[in-house]
Amino acid sequence: MQTVISGVLVPGYRVASAPSRDYPYGTLEKQIPLFRQLGLDLEPFFRGTLNVSIAPAAFEMVHPEYTFRQVTWTDLHPPEDFSFSRCTVRYKGGSYAGFVYYPHPETKARHFESDTLIEIICMPIPDIRYGDRLELELNAEEIRIRPEA
């Protein structure tokens, strides 16, 4: 069963896609090979996340397709748990396959996200910009949407 929710593309911390003050590398560059070893191949996808605000709604990851516990991907902080759920991004008439990328907040040492912000790893989307509206098609059995945070 699918659910569709509208959102707005907003800036993130810019650590997934590129070196930053906190990380001398893009975090996904380090994580994707580990996720592949654990059974999830994200190689075809863009090496960054779309940060989609669904406020005032909020989401909860309830039964993700993939969960990887205690992934040691950097020596800068302790291991983290990650979950993933397949999704589709709809933008300007196009559909782009992807995954909701959910670093579990209870194991994430830095860069806490609100439950009104969904991070997506997906195929490259031409000409997308901050402030653009898009739709997310989510698996309703894996992700629960609450109307207000």
PyMOL commands that set and color helices and strands:
alter all, ss='L'
color gray80, all
select helices_A, chain A and resi 27-38
alter helices_A, ss='H'
color red, helices_A
select strands_A, chain A and resi 2-10+50-53+58-61+66-71+80-91+94-103+117-122+133-139+143-146
alter strands_A, ss='S'
color yellow, strands_A
deselect
rebuild
show_as cartoon
